[in-house]
């Protein structure tokens, strides 16, 4: 098949990274794949870093005439059969481009995040044009049914996934990261864009409570500020200083070597509220790291409480600290949870299997 993955987002998180993953994986299976994105976006730069030549467009607005003309021409020239969207704001652009191309192109949308209420006449017309909507979790499926003009039979749940081969080679020595950041004792990590909704403040408060009882624990906060969240990032660093934690909490900034980071830590924490899926949770499990996470959104679909990690109530730094201490001081349980998490990641969230499901959907 000839497939175009499309995402105009300026951000750089799971939603933006997944079109890259699909482009590479589908290409390996013999499909002709293209990646269309916004000029000078982080996604465009990320594609080039990974050896993928992006098809860039201005995408000044959802109905940008020049972008529609350019993309519709690309659909004709390359005989595209499937357009797969990853950002709901691209629906008008895609529908108009396909209409202008005069080609029988299927349009799919993967919903990576929840939606506001969108059952007005305009959204009814747009969603009617979609061949199928893919929800990354049952949590998102339920959100779609509640807020979008779409019937349940138009929705297919296909979880995001990871490639086992990408992780097997990284189950190795953590010394490179530990040396880089002078980490000597036990290490707890949090990997997410710096954003209010990701819960870094709760993690820092929990880290302070842990440090009062455990003197050899360091904390890594891995990620860069989300768009418009630079002030929040500075507030986090001020909070660390106020709590007297500058020697215990390390902000690494954006890192491409996430698997090396995971190899260096003992367990991973997610404090995200209403997580749409939680690819980072699966990445942690694939590296045999237990997860402590807030039981909300799609997290219970990923983490099995008491087996692959510990789920806690919303915004409870005291309980989070207790769970961290509980696991750090029980090495046998830490290892068992890591092994169970690895098995679950490989069996339930194997990218190879998910790609087969996606191919079947494209062909229907």
N, C-alpha and C positions, 0 to 999 in steps of 0.2 A: 504493500500500500504506500501511497504518497501522502505524508502527514505533516501538517504544520502545527507546532505547539505555539501558543500565543499568550504573552503576558506583558502588559504595558506598565506594571507597577514600577515605581521608582525605588522601592524598598529592597531589602536583602534579608530574607528569612526563609522559613520552610516553603512558603507559597512560591517564592521566586526561584528557589533552588530545584524544586521538583520538576519543572519543565526541562531543566538540564538533564536530570536523571533519566527522564522518559526519552528525551532525544537520543542520548547515548545508548540506552538499553534497546530501544526499538531499532536503531540503526544496526546494532550488532545482530539483530534477528533478520536482517535483510530488507527492512523497510527504508524508503527514501524519506529522510526527515529534515525538516526545516524548523528553525527557532526564530520567531518574529517578536521583537521587543522594542522598547523606546530607545531613541538615540541617547548615547552617553549614560545609560542607566547602569546600575550595579549589576543587573542581570546580563547586559551586553558585555560588560567587562569580565564578569565571571565566566561567560561562555568562551570568550577569547583566551582566557587563562587556561581553560580546559581543552583547547584545540577545536572549539566549535565556532564556525563563522556565523554570527547572528545576522538575520535580515532586519536591519534597523529602520524604524519609521519615526517621524516627528511626533505623531499622536498627541497633538496639542490639546485636543478635546475628543470626546467619544465619537463625534461625527465630523472629524477633521477631513475635509474633502480631498486634500492631497494624499493623506495616508490611505484613505479608502481607494482612491485611484491606483496608487502604487501597489497596495496589497491585492486588489482585485486583478491587476495585471499579473502579479506573481502567481495567483491561483490559476490563471489561464495558461501562462507560459510553462509552468511546472506540472500542470494537470493534477492539482491537489485534490485528493478525494475526501480527506478528513481535516477539519479545523478543530483543534482541541484548545479551549480557553481555560485559563486558570485564575482569571480576575473578572468578576461579574460586571465591572464597569466597561469591559471590552465587548459586551454582547451587542450593543447598537452598532459599533464599528464592524464587528464580524458579520452581522446580518446584512448590513448595507454592502459590504465588500463582496460577499457571496452573491447577492442579488446582481450587483454590477458585473460580476465575472460571467454570469449566465452559465454557470457550471453546476452540475448536481452534487454539491458538496455537503457532506454531513457536518453538523456542528454539535460538539460536545462541550460541556462545562464541568470542570471539577470545582466544587465548592470546598475551599480550604478553611473558611471562617464562617461564623454565623452572619445572619442578615437582619436588617431592620424590616419593618412591615412593608411589603412591596406588592400588594394586591390591587393596585390601581390599573386603569385601562392600558397604560403604556407598557407596564411590566407584563401584563397578561399577553399582549401582542408579542413582546420580545421572547418570553419563555415558551410561547407556543411554537416559535421557530426552532427551538433547540430539539435535537433528536433524542438526547438523553442527558440527564444531569447526574454526575458522579459525586457522591458524598464521601468524604474521607473517614467518616465514622457514623455510627448510628445516632450519636448526639447531633451531628450536623444534619442527618436525614430528618430527624424530628423537627429541627429548627426550620428546615426548608418547607416541610408540610405546614407548619404553623404560620410562617411569614411570607412565603412566596406562592405565586399562582401556578402551582404544579401539583399533579396527582402523584400518589405514592408509586404507581406503576412506572412513572417516568424517572424514578430515582433508583440508582444502583449504588450500593455501598462497596467501594473498593478502597481498602486501607492503603495508606502510603507504606513503603517497605524499604528494606535495605538489602544490599547484595552481600551474601555470605562471604564471597571471595575478598571483598573490600576489608573485611574485619579479621579474617583468619590470620593474615600476615602481620596484623598489628597486636596480636596477643603476645606481647613481648616485653622486654625490659622497659620500665618507666623512667630510666635514669636521665634521659636527655631533658625532659621537662623539669624533673626534680632539681637537676643541676642549674638549669636556666633561672629558676625562681628560688633557688637555695632552700628547697623544701626538705626538712629533716625528719619530721614525725609523720603522723597520720594526716590525710588530706581529704577534705570534703569539697566537692565542686558543684557549681551551678552554671549551666550553659544555656544562655538565652539572650536575645536582644535586650538591651537595657530599656525597659518600658514599665510604666506603672502596672499594667496588667500582668506582667511576668513575675511580680512579687519579690523583687530583690530586697526591698525594705524589710519584709518579713524574714527573709534569709539572714540578713545582717543582724537583726534583733536576736534571732535564734543562735547565730554564731557567737554573739556576746554572752548569751547564757551558757553555751557549751564551754566557752573559754574560762568561765568562772570555776568550772569543775575539772576540765581536762586541759592540761598545760602544754600538751605536745600536738595540738591540732591546728592546722592551717586551713584557710578557706580561699578557694579560687572562684572569682566571678568572671566568667568568660563571655565576651560579647561586646558589641559596639552599640551606641545609642540608636534606637529606632528614629526614623525621620521625625523631627520636631521634639525629640525627647532629650536634647543636649542638656537642658537645665535640670532635668530629673537625674541625669548621670552625675552632674556636679553635686546635686543634693545627696546622692548616695555616698559620694566620697567624703562630704562634710559630715555625714552621719557616722561613718567609720571613724573619723578623727574624733568626734565628740564622745564616742564610746571607748576611746583609747584602744582601738583595734588596728591601727595602721601597720603594726608589725605582724598581724595575724591574717589580715584580709588583703588579697592581691587582686587588683583589676588587670586582667591580661589584655583587654581590648579585643579586637577582632582577630580570630585565629583560623587558619585553613587546616591546621593539623589537629582537628578535634579528636581523632582516634588516639593520637599520642597524648593529648591532655587526659583522655579517659583512662589510658593505661597508667597514668601517674597518680590517679586519685583512688580512694578506698570506697567511696560511695558518692552517688549523685543526688542532688535535691532539685525538685521542681516546685516552685511556689506559684505557678501560673493559675489564674482564676478563669474558669470556663474554657479550658484548653480544648481547641477544636479537634485535635488529634494527639500531638505529642511525639513527633518523630525523634526528638532528642531522647525521650524515654527509651525508645527502641534501640537507638544507637548505644545508650548506656548498657542496656541489657545484653546487646550483642558483644560488648566488651566485658561481660561477666561482672558488671557493677550493679549492686542492689540500688533501688530507687526509693527515695522518700518523696511523696508527692501529695498535693492537695486533692482530695476526692471530689472532683467537680468536672463538668464537661465530659470529655471522652476518656479521661484518665482511667476510670475503672474498666474500660474496654481493653486497656493496654497492660496495666499493672494489676496482678493478682495479689490482693492484700494478704500479707503474712507468708506468701510464697516467693514472689519475685521482688517484693518491696513492702513498704508500709505506707498506707494511706491515712491522712489526717484531715481534720476539719479545716474549714476556710480560715486563713489569716490567724493562725494560732502559733506564735513563735515559741511559746513554752512547750507545747506538745511536739513541735518540730525539733526543738533542742533535745527533748527526752528521747525521741526516736533516733536521732543521730547518736547520742551517747549509748543508747541501748544496742545499736548495731556495731558501733566501733569497739565496744567492750565485749563482744561475743564473736570472736574470730570464726568459729565453726559455723555459726548461723550466717555470718557474712558470706562465707564461701558457698554454702548451700544455696542461699538466695541468688548468688551470682550465677551458679550453674543452672538453676531453674529458669532464671531470666534469659540466659543464653539459649536454652532449649526452646523457650516460648518465642523468642525473637526469630529463631531460625525456622520454626514450624509454622507460626501464624503470620509472620510479617516478612516472608521471603520474597524479595523483589521479583525473582524469576517466575514465581507462581502468579504474582499480581499482574505481571506483564501479559501472561497468557489470558487472564480474565479480561484485561483491557482489550487485547486483540479480538477476543470473541465479541465483545461489545461493539467494537468498531465495525465488525463484519455483519452484524445483525441488520 
